[in-house]
Amino acid sequence: MPLKAFRGPKVWLWRWRRNPLKRRADVVEAWVVLGAWLLTVLAGVAAGLAADESVESGLARERTDWRPVVAHVVERVPGSSSMHSHAPSGERVWARVRWTVPDGSAHTGQVRVVPGSRRGAPVTVWTDPQGRLVGRPTSASEATFRGVLIGCLVGVSAAAVPFAGGLALRGRLERRRMRAWDTEWARLGPQWGRMV
């Protein structure tokens, strides 16, 4: 016979219904469970949306501020230009390049270039407003994907805090209730046999 036949049908929101057997501990536990679920949902959604907005606005700022600049290879790069036909597509090596920013100051840095590049060969690099080397900025679709991914991770992490706190508090209330039942049973159990 299934276990459900012994337990009876599941009653939703039973802790909120009037019942002469309901104790104060049941009501407190009901409020703890409700509060924990509300805090879990609100904290997760709020933190996730805030993280998504922060990531997307930061990446949009990068797309606005970062600019491509033509740099030139400072010295001949090891390898030969005939190597391209034998090299896997997209193979690059590190080389020192120099570029000039709008205020006229020259900057140097390391970027990946095609093997065998000659001295003075032009290379496109990305720079920030101060003229420092940066990576290529993310596209709008990449920024949206990254924002959603980070927002989900942050939301789940933030939601875990009130969820775990609610579980811990509910477990504590459960242990307290069991101790109260043990105390009541120790007091009333011996009288039970006399009444029968």
N, C-alpha and C positions, 0 to 999 in steps of 0.2 A: 504494500500500500504506500503511495507517495507520502513524503513528509508533509506536504502542503495540507493534506487532509487532517493531520493532527494540529497544525498551527492555525488553520483557518485562513480566510482570504486576507491579503495584505491591505491594511488600512492606511491610506495616505494621511499625513498631517495628524496622526493620532495624538501627538503631544499637545496639540492646540485644542483638542476637543474636551468638553466637560466630562469628567470622570471622577467618581468618588475615590478611586484607588490612586489617582494621580497625586504624586507628591511634589513638594517644592523642588526637589532635585531634578525631577523630570522637566519641569518648566525651565529651570536654569539651563539644563542641557539643550533644550529646544532653542533657547535664545543664543546659546554658544554656537550651535550648529548653523543657525540662520546667519548670525553675525560673521562667522568664519567664511561661509560661502559668499556672502555679499562682499566682504573685504577681499577675498581671493579674486573674484571677478573684477571688482573695481580697480584693485591694485594692478592686476595683470593687464587690463585694457589701458589704463592710464599710463602705466610705465611703457607699454609697448608702443602706444601712439606717440608719446613724447620722444622715445628713442628713434622711431621712424622719422619723425619730423626733424629731429636734430641731425641725423645722418644725411637725409636728403637735402636739407638746407646747406649743410657744410659742403657736400659734393657739388651743389649748384654754385656756391661761392667759388669753389675751385675752378669750375668751368668758366666762370666770368673773369676771374683774376689771372689764371695761368695762360701764358701766351707761347706760341711756337716761335722759336728764334733759329736763325741759321748760324750754326757754329762751324768751325773749320778744324780739321785734324791737325794737331801740332807736329807730329812726326810720323814717318812712314809706319804703317801697321804690319806686323809679321804676317806672312802668308803671301800668296800670289793671287792676282786677279783671275788667273786661269783656274784657280782652285774652286771658283763658283760652280763650274760644271760638275766637279766631282763631289763638292761639299753638299751635305744635306740642306734642303731648302730652309732658309731662315737662320742659318748658322751665323753667329756674330761673335766678335772678340772685343775685349775691353781696350779702349784707346783714350788718350788725353786729347781734349778738344778745347778750343778757346772761342768765346763769343763776347759781343759787346752789348751792353744794355742801353736803353734810351738816354741815360744821363752821361754816356760816353765812357764809363769805366769798363775795363776788360775783366772777364772772369774765365777761369779754367776749371775743368772737371773731367771725370771719367764717365764715358758712355760706351754702349756697345755699338760697334760699327762692322761693316763688311770686311772680312779678312783681305789683306793686301791693299787697303785704301791708301792712296798717296797723301803726302803732306799737303795740306791746304784743301783737301777734298771737303765739300760741304756736307754737313749732317744737320738734320732738323732735330732740335732739342726743345724741351718745354721748360719754362722758367716761371718762378713766382714773381710778384711785384718787386721784390728786392734783387732780382736777377739770379737767384739760386736755382740750381737744377732740381726739377721735380719730375715725377712720372707723367705720362699722358693722362689728362683728366678723364674720369668716367663719363660715359654717355648718359643721357637722361634715363634710358631704359635700364642700364646697369645700376644707376643710382637708386632707381625704384626697387629693383630686385634686392640690392644690398640693404636698403632701408627696411624693407619688409622682413627680410631674413633676420637682421639684427633686432628689429622691433619684436618679432616673435620670440627670439631667444631671451631678450630682456623682460618681455611680458611674462613668459613662463617662469623665469627666475624670480621676478617680483611676486608673482602669484603664489609661489612655493612657500614664501615666508608666512603669510597669514594662514595658509592651508595647514602647514606643519604646526603652527601655533595652535590652531583650532583642534587638530588631532591630539596634541599633547594635553591641552586643557580638557578635552572631552575624556581622554583616558584617565586623567586625574579625577574628574568627577565620577567616572565609572568605578574606579577603585574606592573612592569615598563612599559611594552608594553601596558597594558590596560590603564594606566594613560596617555600615549602618545596618544592613540586612543581617549580617552575622551577629551583631549586638542584639537586634530585635529577636532573632531566632533563639539566641542563647537565653533570653529572658522569657520568651513565650513558648519555646519548644517543649520544656518540661510540663507546661500546663496543658499542652495539646493532647497528650496521652490521657490525662485525667478527664478531659471533656468528652472523649470518645467512649 
